[in-house]
Amino acid sequence: MKRNLLYMVTPFIFISVFAARPMTSLFANELEATMFEIGMITACYSIAPLIIAIFAGRYIDRYGERIPIFIGSLGLFISLCLPYFFPSVQILFISQLILGGSQLLAILAIQNGVAKSTTNKNRDRSVGTFSLFSSAGMLLGPIIGGYSTEHYGFQLSFMILAFVPFVPMVLSFFITKSSRTASVSKKEKSTSMKELFRIPGLSRAVLVSMIILSALDIFYVYFPLYAQSIGLNFSQIGLLLGAQAASNVLVRIFMPRLIMMFGRVTVLWIFMMIGAISYGMIPFLHEFSLLFAASFLLGAGLGVTQPLTIVLSYNVSPPGQTGEVLGIRLAANRLGQTIIPFVFANLSTLIGLGPILFMKAIVLAAGAITARGIIDKVKQDEMSERKVKVR
């Protein structure tokens, strides 16, 4: 019951965020913000999560998911109301700070709640289902935001979107705190941050997650610019982005079966390598049909990797600190979203858009090699149990 409520909450959180983010940059442009200001507004989205992620994880470990989901939903409501009542560039900075921090609170609570509410055997399926609901929100958000903006303008669209978080706000009252959260938080001794990073496989899982998410961010930012530079129109660019998003959703349906056949770590590094190959192909392609195939392949390659880093990070977490570990993972993701695009933005002015995509393909391939060294604790435990039974 609790897990189903968490699934229901998920798309509404993502709809709000993925509608608001592109709307914010476009609204800032309409308000005559400079490109530097727009870049800083975009960066504000990642700053708050970077600061609060680990503390939020510790709070969730101790007190459960209900309050963070409620506060996160309330924060989304406030952040979306601000541009309606105070339409200025300065307010957009504040709006994005609140938006990023609020989404972090809600999503971290949902991820931890979903992973905690299932067994080791079924965790891949449960997290995969969560990722399907999140993908649905990521698909619907830009569509709703774009349609609303075209027909009602920016300010009213922000106000309309502000009512979307009311659904998770109401549903949060029905999310109960698990007895496991209460008992573990009282009995278990906390592991320090330094000791957490010494856990075999955790630092690699966090690093790989950061590489994957930054690769997706680079794709969303630079691929449309590259496609435009080779003469594709906006409709074609939209179809290419849609192909990537659709394959991202499609491949997650088959994630549990793939893991059952090949194991988590093998699926992770192979699909990362598929993503790296398709990424590296893009700068050499100029035909729409070939770019469509490469975009679809990229979406399939990276579609299962993010959910797998959630599962692998959770599985190596000490009892009572799963929220904190997932918070570390999300903080690293936001760090990657802040630093890596900034570095690549400066490089793009020197070497162009095509080489940027190829360089990111190399980083992805290096990440795939790194992923091969991740230790799947649950798989090791299962193998140990089998050996004991054989004896």
C-alpha positions as CSV (number, residue, x, y, z in Angstrom):
1,M,0.0,0.0,0.0
2,K,2.7,2.5,1.0
3,R,4.8,1.7,-2.1
4,N,1.8,2.2,-4.4
5,L,1.2,5.7,-2.8
6,L,4.9,6.5,-3.4
7,Y,4.5,5.5,-7.1
8,M,1.4,7.8,-7.3
9,V,3.2,10.7,-5.9
10,T,6.2,10.4,-8.2
11,P,4.9,11.7,-11.6
12,F,3.3,14.8,-10.1
13,I,6.7,15.8,-8.6
14,F,8.4,15.3,-12.0
15,I,5.7,17.0,-14.0
16,S,6.1,20.2,-11.9
17,V,9.9,20.3,-12.2
18,F,10.3,19.3,-15.8
19,A,7.6,21.7,-16.9
20,A,9.1,24.6,-14.9
21,R,12.8,24.3,-15.8
22,P,12.5,25.0,-19.5
23,M,9.8,27.5,-18.9
24,T,12.1,29.4,-16.4
25,S,14.9,29.9,-18.9
26,L,12.5,31.0,-21.6
27,F,10.7,33.4,-19.2
28,A,14.1,34.8,-18.1
29,N,14.9,35.4,-21.8
30,E,11.6,37.2,-22.2
31,L,12.4,39.3,-19.2
32,E,15.6,40.3,-21.0
33,A,18.0,38.4,-18.8
34,T,21.6,38.0,-20.1
35,M,22.9,34.6,-21.1
36,F,25.1,34.6,-18.0
37,E,22.1,35.3,-15.8
38,I,20.1,32.5,-17.4
39,G,23.1,30.2,-16.8
40,M,23.2,31.2,-13.2
41,I,19.5,30.8,-12.8
42,T,19.8,27.3,-14.2
43,A,22.7,26.5,-11.8
44,C,20.6,27.6,-8.8
45,Y,18.4,24.5,-9.3
46,S,21.4,22.3,-8.3
47,I,22.8,24.4,-5.5
48,A,20.2,23.8,-2.8
49,P,20.2,19.9,-3.3
50,L,24.0,20.0,-3.1
51,I,23.9,21.6,0.3
52,I,20.9,19.7,1.9
53,A,21.0,16.2,0.3
54,I,23.0,14.4,3.0
55,F,21.2,16.1,5.9
56,A,17.8,15.4,4.3
57,G,18.9,11.7,3.9
58,R,19.7,11.5,7.7
59,Y,16.4,13.1,8.5
60,I,14.5,10.5,6.4
61,D,16.4,7.7,8.0
62,R,15.3,8.8,11.4
63,Y,11.7,10.1,10.8
64,G,10.5,8.5,7.6
65,E,9.2,9.8,4.3
66,R,5.9,11.6,5.1
67,I,7.2,15.0,6.2
68,P,9.9,15.4,3.5
69,I,7.3,14.6,0.8
70,F,4.9,17.1,2.3
71,I,7.5,19.9,2.7
72,G,9.0,19.1,-0.7
73,S,5.5,19.4,-2.4
74,L,4.8,22.6,-0.5
75,G,8.1,24.0,-1.6
76,L,7.3,23.2,-5.2
77,F,4.0,25.1,-4.8
78,I,5.8,28.2,-3.4
79,S,8.5,28.1,-6.1
80,L,5.9,28.0,-8.9
81,C,3.8,30.8,-7.4
82,L,6.7,33.2,-7.1
83,P,7.1,34.0,-10.9
84,Y,3.3,34.6,-11.1
85,F,3.2,37.1,-8.3
86,F,6.7,38.6,-8.8
87,P,7.7,38.4,-12.5
88,S,11.3,39.5,-12.4
89,V,14.7,38.0,-13.1
90,Q,15.8,38.2,-9.4
91,I,12.8,36.2,-8.3
92,L,13.6,33.4,-10.8
93,F,16.9,32.9,-8.9
94,I,14.9,32.3,-5.6
95,S,12.3,30.2,-7.4
96,Q,14.9,27.8,-8.8
97,L,16.7,27.5,-5.5
98,I,13.4,26.5,-3.8
99,L,12.4,24.3,-6.7
100,G,15.7,22.3,-6.6
101,G,15.7,21.8,-2.8
102,S,12.0,20.9,-2.7
103,Q,12.4,18.3,-5.5
104,L,15.4,16.8,-3.7
105,L,13.4,16.4,-0.4
106,A,10.5,14.7,-2.1
107,I,12.4,12.4,-4.6
108,L,15.0,11.3,-1.9
109,A,12.1,10.3,0.4
110,I,10.4,8.4,-2.4
111,Q,13.5,6.6,-3.5
112,N,14.3,5.5,0.0
113,G,10.7,4.5,0.7
114,V,10.4,2.4,-2.4
115,A,13.7,0.7,-1.9
116,K,13.0,0.1,1.8
117,S,9.5,-1.3,1.3
118,T,10.6,-4.3,-0.7
119,T,12.9,-7.3,-0.4
120,N,16.3,-7.7,-2.0
121,K,14.9,-10.0,-4.6
122,N,12.2,-7.6,-5.7
123,R,14.1,-4.3,-5.3
124,D,15.1,-4.1,-8.9
125,R,11.5,-4.4,-10.0
126,S,10.2,-1.9,-7.5
127,V,12.9,0.7,-8.3
128,G,12.3,0.0,-12.0
129,T,8.6,0.8,-11.5
130,F,9.5,4.0,-9.7
131,S,11.7,5.0,-12.7
132,L,8.8,4.3,-15.1
133,F,6.5,6.7,-13.1
134,S,9.3,9.3,-13.0
135,S,9.9,8.9,-16.7
136,A,6.1,9.5,-17.3
137,G,6.4,12.8,-15.4
138,M,9.5,13.8,-17.3
139,L,7.7,13.2,-20.6
140,L,4.4,14.9,-19.6
141,G,6.0,17.9,-17.9
142,P,7.5,19.7,-21.0
143,I,4.4,18.9,-23.0
144,I,2.1,20.4,-20.4
145,G,4.4,23.4,-19.9
146,G,4.8,24.1,-23.6
147,Y,1.1,23.8,-24.4
148,S,0.2,26.0,-21.4
149,T,2.8,28.7,-22.2
150,E,1.7,28.9,-25.8
151,H,-2.0,29.4,-24.9
152,Y,-1.9,31.2,-21.6
153,G,1.6,32.9,-21.3
154,F,4.4,32.3,-18.8
155,Q,2.9,33.8,-15.6
156,L,-0.4,32.1,-15.7
157,S,1.3,28.8,-16.7
158,F,3.4,28.9,-13.6
159,M,0.3,29.4,-11.5
160,I,-1.5,26.5,-13.2
161,L,1.5,24.3,-12.5
162,A,1.6,25.4,-8.9
163,F,-1.5,23.3,-8.3
164,V,0.1,20.0,-9.5
165,P,2.1,19.5,-6.2
166,F,-1.2,19.6,-4.3
167,V,-1.7,15.9,-5.2
168,P,1.5,14.6,-3.5
169,M,0.8,17.1,-0.7
170,V,-2.5,15.4,0.1
171,L,-1.2,11.8,-0.6
172,S,1.6,12.4,1.9
173,F,-0.8,12.3,4.8
174,F,-1.6,8.7,4.0
175,I,2.1,7.6,3.9
176,T,2.9,5.8,7.1
177,K,6.3,5.6,8.8
178,S,7.6,2.0,8.7
179,S,8.4,0.3,11.9
180,R,11.7,-0.6,10.3
181,T,12.7,3.0,10.1
182,A,12.0,3.6,13.8
183,S,13.7,0.5,15.1
184,V,16.8,0.8,13.0
185,S,17.3,4.5,13.7
186,K,17.3,3.8,17.5
187,K,19.4,0.7,17.6
188,E,22.1,1.1,14.9
189,K,25.3,3.1,15.4
190,S,25.8,5.6,12.6
191,T,28.7,5.2,10.2
192,S,30.8,8.3,9.6
193,M,31.0,9.9,6.1
194,K,34.6,8.8,5.8
195,E,33.7,5.2,6.7
196,L,30.8,5.2,4.2
197,F,33.1,6.0,1.3
198,R,35.3,3.0,2.4
199,I,32.4,0.7,1.8
200,P,33.3,-1.5,-1.2
201,G,31.5,-0.4,-4.3
202,L,29.8,2.8,-2.9
203,S,32.2,5.4,-4.2
204,R,32.2,3.8,-7.6
205,A,28.4,3.6,-7.7
206,V,28.2,7.3,-6.8
207,L,30.8,8.3,-9.4
208,V,29.1,6.3,-12.1
209,S,25.8,7.9,-11.3
210,M,27.3,11.3,-11.5
211,I,28.8,10.5,-15.0
212,I,25.5,9.2,-16.3
213,L,23.4,12.1,-15.1
214,S,25.9,14.7,-16.4
215,A,25.9,12.8,-19.8
216,L,22.1,13.2,-20.0
217,D,22.3,16.9,-19.1
218,I,25.0,17.5,-21.7
219,F,22.8,15.8,-24.3
220,Y,19.7,17.9,-23.4
221,V,21.7,21.1,-23.6
222,Y,24.2,20.6,-26.5
223,F,22.5,18.0,-28.7
224,P,19.7,20.5,-29.8
225,L,22.3,23.1,-30.5
226,Y,24.3,20.6,-32.6
227,A,21.2,19.4,-34.5
228,Q,20.3,23.0,-35.2
229,S,23.8,23.8,-36.4
230,I,23.6,21.0,-39.1
231,G,20.3,22.3,-40.4
232,L,17.6,20.4,-38.6
233,N,14.4,22.3,-37.7
234,F,12.7,22.5,-34.3
235,S,10.2,19.8,-35.1
236,Q,12.9,17.3,-36.1
237,I,14.9,18.2,-33.0
238,G,11.8,17.5,-30.9
239,L,11.3,14.1,-32.5
240,L,15.0,13.2,-31.8
241,L,14.6,14.2,-28.1
242,G,11.3,12.3,-28.0
243,A,13.0,9.2,-29.4
244,Q,15.6,9.3,-26.7
245,A,12.9,9.7,-24.0
246,A,10.7,7.0,-25.4
247,S,13.5,4.4,-25.5
248,N,14.5,5.4,-22.0
249,V,11.0,4.4,-20.8
250,L,10.8,1.3,-23.0
251,V,14.0,-0.3,-21.9
252,R,13.1,0.0,-18.2
253,I,10.2,-2.3,-18.8
254,F,12.7,-5.1,-19.5
255,M,15.1,-4.1,-16.7
256,P,14.1,-6.8,-14.2
257,R,14.4,-9.6,-16.7
258,L,17.8,-8.3,-17.9
259,I,19.1,-8.2,-14.3
260,M,17.8,-11.7,-13.7
261,M,19.7,-13.0,-16.7
262,F,23.0,-11.1,-16.5
263,G,23.2,-9.4,-13.0
264,R,23.1,-5.8,-12.0
265,V,26.8,-4.8,-12.6
266,T,27.0,-6.5,-16.0
267,V,23.8,-4.8,-17.2
268,L,25.1,-1.4,-15.8
269,W,28.5,-1.4,-17.6
270,I,27.3,-2.9,-20.8
271,F,24.4,-0.4,-21.2
272,M,26.7,2.4,-20.3
273,M,29.0,1.3,-23.0
274,I,26.1,1.2,-25.5
275,G,25.3,4.8,-24.4
276,A,29.0,5.8,-24.9
277,I,29.1,4.3,-28.5
278,S,25.8,6.0,-29.5
279,Y,27.0,9.3,-28.0
280,G,30.3,9.1,-29.9
281,M,28.5,8.4,-33.2
282,I,26.4,11.6,-33.1
283,P,29.1,14.1,-34.2
284,F,29.7,12.0,-37.3
285,L,26.0,11.8,-38.3
286,H,24.1,14.4,-40.3
287,E,21.1,12.5,-41.6
288,F,17.9,12.8,-39.6
289,S,17.1,9.0,-39.8
290,L,20.6,8.1,-38.5
291,L,20.5,10.7,-35.7
292,F,17.1,9.3,-34.8
293,A,18.6,5.8,-34.5
294,A,21.5,7.1,-32.4
295,S,19.2,9.0,-30.1
296,F,17.0,6.0,-29.6
297,L,20.1,3.9,-28.9
298,L,21.4,6.5,-26.4
299,G,18.1,6.4,-24.5
300,A,18.1,2.7,-24.4
301,G,21.7,2.6,-23.3
302,L,21.3,5.0,-20.4
303,G,17.7,4.1,-19.6
304,V,18.4,1.4,-17.1
305,T,21.6,2.8,-15.7
306,Q,20.2,5.4,-13.3
307,P,17.8,3.0,-11.5
308,L,20.6,0.5,-11.1
309,T,22.8,3.0,-9.4
310,I,20.0,3.6,-6.9
311,V,19.7,-0.1,-6.2
312,L,23.4,-0.7,-5.9
313,S,23.9,2.3,-3.6
314,Y,21.0,1.2,-1.4
315,N,22.3,-2.4,-1.2
316,V,25.7,-1.4,0.2
317,S,24.2,1.0,2.7
318,P,24.6,0.3,6.4
319,P,21.3,-0.4,8.2
320,G,19.6,2.9,9.2
321,Q,21.6,5.0,6.8
322,T,20.0,4.2,3.5
323,G,18.5,7.7,3.1
324,E,21.9,9.3,3.9
325,V,23.7,7.1,1.3
326,L,21.0,7.9,-1.4
327,G,21.4,11.6,-0.3
328,I,25.2,11.4,-1.0
329,R,24.4,9.9,-4.4
330,L,22.0,12.8,-5.3
331,A,24.4,15.4,-4.0
332,A,27.1,13.9,-6.3
333,N,24.6,14.0,-9.2
334,R,23.9,17.7,-8.5
335,L,27.6,18.4,-8.2
336,G,28.1,16.9,-11.7
337,Q,25.2,18.9,-13.0
338,T,26.8,22.1,-11.8
339,I,30.5,21.6,-12.6
340,I,30.6,19.4,-15.8
341,P,28.2,21.5,-18.0
342,F,30.1,24.6,-16.9
343,V,33.5,23.0,-18.0
344,F,32.0,21.8,-21.2
345,A,30.4,25.2,-21.9
346,N,33.8,26.8,-21.8
347,L,35.3,24.1,-24.0
348,S,32.5,24.3,-26.6
349,T,33.6,27.9,-27.4
350,L,37.1,26.6,-28.2
351,I,36.5,23.3,-30.0
352,G,32.8,23.4,-31.1
353,L,29.7,21.3,-30.3
354,G,30.6,18.0,-32.1
355,P,33.9,17.4,-30.2
356,I,32.1,18.1,-26.9
357,L,29.7,15.2,-27.6
358,F,32.6,12.9,-28.6
359,M,34.5,13.9,-25.4
360,K,31.5,13.1,-23.3
361,A,31.3,9.7,-25.0
362,I,34.9,9.0,-23.8
363,V,33.9,10.0,-20.3
364,L,30.9,7.6,-20.5
365,A,33.1,4.8,-21.7
366,A,35.5,5.4,-18.8
367,G,32.5,5.3,-16.5
368,A,31.5,2.0,-17.9
369,I,34.9,0.6,-17.2
370,T,34.7,2.0,-13.6
371,A,31.3,0.4,-13.2
372,R,32.7,-3.1,-13.8
373,G,34.5,-2.8,-10.4
374,I,31.3,-2.1,-8.5
375,I,30.5,-4.8,-5.9
376,D,26.9,-6.0,-5.8
377,K,26.6,-6.8,-2.1
378,V,23.2,-8.6,-2.4
379,K,24.6,-10.9,-5.2
380,Q,27.6,-11.7,-3.0
381,D,25.3,-12.6,-0.1
382,E,23.1,-14.8,-2.3
383,M,26.2,-16.6,-3.5
384,S,27.4,-17.1,0.0
385,E,24.1,-18.6,1.1
386,R,24.2,-21.0,-1.8
387,K,27.7,-22.2,-0.8
388,V,26.5,-22.7,2.7
389,K,23.5,-24.8,1.5
390,V,25.7,-26.9,-0.7
391,R,28.0,-27.7,2.2
